[in-house]
Amino acid sequence: MAKRGSKKSEKKSEVKLKEEKKLEVAKELKQEKKQESYSIANFFSSSKELLFKPGRFLNSIESESRYQPILRVFVLFYMGYFILTLIINLFFTADSINIYQIIQSFLYAIIVSVVFPFLVSGFVYIGVRIFNGKQGFFNIFKPITYSLIILTIYSLIMIIFAVIVPFNNIPADALTSISQEQAMQVWKDYLIQPGAMINLLINLISMIHVFIFSVMGISKFQKITKSKTAFALILSIIIALAVIVLFMIIGYLANPDTSYLANPNSFAGLA
């Protein structure tokens, strides 16, 4: 009888252990779902660290291992930037935009926000691989996408300042058909504007900030020195520019009449 009683108690304890394990697993799954669903809210709470305490922020994202949450935050910021730009174009300029153009631009912005982080990360990955970075593509994508978020934040700031302190941009084709002295005068007139100076200053700060953050992040996650990372980034920029120039040359050779190289005025449509 004693043996039967002990066997029953052992079975009961095993059942309890299994139930406890199931409960623990269920709790862990719930926590993971909460973390994923509130990843954007969590990011907003740590955005100050992203901008002002990059070392602490990079430590906080060290355990991240999925593309979707990071990409989701970037898409959110980029679409916010796009919508704000669209609103300003609608209310503060004389440009007329129909509903089809808005829908087309919106879809284009979504595609760009999804593809751009992978494209930039791809160029950087080439440069980092040349300098013996071997920690995989994701460990490039992660710091690069967060650096693009920083760049988007600066872009939002520049739009706000452009509304508060408006200025006239230099027309895209203004410097192609005038003398060197006239071009110097155009630049002087441009730089006299307070809004233009603020815009240039924010641009300069943003480039330095993004570069430093990218160097810190890639160096940390790729486990290479900061000097190698800096050279890898510079090399990546050179490769990207070379690819852009190559496509422009191919476009010119394929259709010289409509190419941007043959017709500088066509750049004005992109401004």
C-alpha positions in Angstrom: 0.0 0.0 0.0 2.8 2.3 0.9 4.4 1.7 -2.5 1.2 2.5 -4.3 0.8 5.7 -2.4 4.3 6.8 -3.2 3.8 6.1 -6.9 0.6 8.1 -6.9 2.3 11.0 -5.2 5.2 10.8 -7.8 2.7 10.9 -10.7 0.9 13.9 -9.1 4.2 15.8 -8.7 5.1 15.0 -12.3 1.8 16.4 -13.5 2.3 19.5 -11.4 5.7 20.0 -12.8 4.4 19.7 -16.4 1.6 22.1 -15.6 4.1 24.6 -14.1 6.3 24.3 -17.2 3.3 24.9 -19.5 2.4 28.0 -17.5 6.0 29.3 -17.6 6.1 28.8 -21.4 2.8 30.5 -21.8 4.0 33.5 -19.7 7.2 33.7 -21.8 5.1 33.7 -25.0 2.9 36.4 -23.7 5.9 38.5 -22.7 7.4 38.1 -26.2 4.1 39.2 -27.8 3.9 42.2 -25.5 7.5 43.2 -26.3 6.8 42.9 -30.0 3.5 44.7 -30.0 4.9 47.5 -27.9 8.3 47.6 -29.7 7.4 51.1 -31.2 6.4 52.4 -27.8 9.6 51.0 -26.3 11.6 52.7 -29.0 10.0 56.1 -28.3 10.9 55.7 -24.6 14.5 55.0 -25.5 14.8 57.5 -28.4 16.6 60.0 -26.2 19.3 57.4 -25.7 19.5 56.9 -29.5 20.2 60.6 -30.0 22.2 61.5 -27.0 23.6 58.3 -25.4 24.5 56.0 -28.3 26.6 53.7 -26.3 23.8 52.9 -23.8 21.3 52.6 -26.7 23.5 50.1 -28.6 23.9 48.0 -25.4 20.1 48.0 -25.1 19.6 46.6 -28.7 22.4 44.0 -28.5 19.9 41.2 -28.0 17.7 42.2 -30.9 17.7 39.4 -33.6 14.8 40.1 -35.9 14.4 42.4 -38.9 10.7 43.2 -38.6 10.6 45.3 -35.3 13.6 47.4 -36.5 12.2 47.9 -40.0 8.7 48.7 -38.6 10.1 51.6 -36.5 12.0 53.0 -39.5 8.9 52.7 -41.8 6.9 54.6 -39.1 9.5 57.5 -38.9 9.9 57.7 -42.7 6.2 57.7 -43.4 5.8 60.5 -40.7 8.5 62.4 -42.6 6.7 61.8 -45.9 3.2 62.8 -44.6 4.6 66.0 -43.1 6.3 66.9 -46.4 3.1 66.2 -48.2 1.1 68.4 -45.9 3.6 71.3 -46.3 3.5 70.9 -50.1 -0.3 71.0 -50.1 -0.8 74.0 -47.7 2.4 76.1 -48.1 3.1 75.9 -51.9 1.2 76.6 -55.0 1.7 73.1 -56.4 -1.5 71.3 -57.3 -1.5 67.5 -56.5 -4.4 65.3 -57.4 -5.5 62.2 -55.4 -3.8 59.8 -57.9 -0.5 61.5 -57.4 -1.0 61.3 -53.6 -1.7 57.6 -53.7 1.2 57.0 -56.1 3.6 59.0 -53.9 2.3 57.2 -50.7 2.9 53.7 -52.3 6.3 54.8 -53.5 7.2 56.1 -50.0 6.2 52.7 -48.5 8.4 50.8 -51.0 11.3 53.2 -50.4 11.0 52.9 -46.6 11.1 49.1 -46.8 13.8 48.7 -49.5 16.2 51.6 -48.6 17.6 50.1 -45.3 18.4 46.9 -47.0 20.0 48.7 -50.0 22.2 51.0 -47.8 23.1 48.0 -45.5 24.1 46.1 -48.7 26.6 48.7 -49.7 28.0 49.0 -46.2 28.2 45.2 -45.9 30.5 45.1 -49.0 32.8 47.7 -47.4 32.8 45.9 -44.0 33.5 42.5 -45.6 36.6 44.0 -47.2 37.8 45.0 -43.8 37.2 41.5 -42.3 33.8 42.0 -40.7 32.3 38.5 -40.4 29.3 38.8 -38.1 26.6 38.6 -40.8 24.3 41.0 -42.7 21.9 41.5 -39.8 24.6 43.0 -37.6 25.1 45.6 -40.4 21.3 46.1 -41.0 20.7 46.8 -37.3 23.0 49.8 -36.7 22.5 51.1 -40.3 18.7 51.2 -39.9 18.9 52.9 -36.6 21.3 55.5 -38.1 18.7 56.1 -40.9 16.1 56.7 -38.2 18.5 59.4 -36.8 18.7 60.9 -40.3 14.9 60.9 -40.6 14.6 62.7 -37.3 17.0 65.4 -38.5 15.0 65.6 -41.8 11.8 66.2 -39.8 13.6 68.9 -37.8 14.8 70.6 -41.0 11.3 70.6 -42.4 10.0 72.3 -39.2 12.7 74.9 -39.4 12.1 75.5 -43.1 8.5 76.4 -42.2 9.4 78.6 -39.3 12.3 80.3 -41.2 11.6 79.9 -44.9 14.3 80.4 -47.6 14.6 80.1 -51.3 16.6 77.1 -52.6 19.0 77.5 -55.5 17.2 76.2 -58.7 18.6 72.9 -59.8 19.8 74.2 -63.2 20.7 77.8 -62.0 24.5 77.1 -61.9 24.8 75.4 -65.3 24.3 78.3 -67.7 26.0 81.2 -65.8 29.6 82.4 -65.4 31.7 81.5 -62.3 31.3 85.1 -60.9 27.5 84.9 -61.3 27.5 81.4 -59.6 29.5 82.9 -56.7 26.9 85.6 -56.3 24.1 83.1 -56.4 25.7 81.2 -53.6 26.3 84.4 -51.6 22.7 85.4 -51.9 21.7 81.9 -50.8 23.9 81.8 -47.8 22.7 85.3 -46.6 19.3 83.7 -45.8 19.1 82.7 -42.2 16.9 79.7 -43.1 19.5 78.4 -45.5 22.3 78.7 -43.0 20.2 76.8 -40.4 19.4 74.1 -43.0 23.1 73.7 -43.9 24.1 73.6 -40.2 21.5 70.9 -39.4 22.6 68.9 -42.5 26.2 69.1 -41.4 25.4 68.0 -37.8 23.2 65.2 -39.0 25.9 63.8 -41.3 28.5 63.8 -38.5 26.0 62.3 -36.0 24.9 59.5 -38.4 28.5 58.7 -39.3 29.6 58.5 -35.6 26.6 56.4 -34.6 27.2 54.1 -37.6 30.9 53.6 -36.7 30.0 52.8 -33.1 27.2 50.4 -34.0 29.0 48.5 -36.8 32.2 48.3 -34.8 30.3 46.9 -31.8 28.2 44.3 -33.7 30.8 43.4 -36.3 33.6 43.2 -33.7 36.1 45.3 -35.7 38.0 48.4 -34.7 36.4 51.8 -35.1 39.1 52.9 -37.5 38.4 49.9 -39.8 34.7 50.7 -39.5 35.2 54.3 -40.5 37.3 53.3 -43.6 34.7 50.7 -44.5 31.9 53.3 -44.4 33.9 55.7 -46.5 34.6 52.9 -49.0 30.9 52.0 -49.0 30.0 55.6 -49.9 32.5 55.6 -52.7 31.1 52.3 -54.1 27.6 53.6 -53.9 28.5 56.8 -55.7 30.3 54.8 -58.4 27.2 52.6 -58.9 25.0 55.8 -59.2 27.4 57.3 -61.7 27.5 54.1 -63.7 23.7 53.9 -63.9 23.7 57.6 -65.1 26.2 56.8 -67.8 24.3 53.7 -68.9 21.1 55.8 -69.0 22.9 58.5 -71.1 24.2 55.9 -73.5 20.8 54.2 -73.8 18.9 57.4 -74.4 21.0 60.6 -74.6 18.0 62.8 -75.5 16.1 62.2 -72.2 19.1 61.5 -70.0 19.8 63.7 -66.9 23.3 64.1 -68.1 22.2 65.5 -71.5 19.4 67.7 -70.1 20.4 69.3 -66.7 17.0 71.0 -66.6 15.4 67.6 -65.9 17.0 67.6 -62.5 14.6 70.4 -61.5 11.7 68.0 -61.5 13.4 66.0 -58.8 13.9 68.9 -56.4 
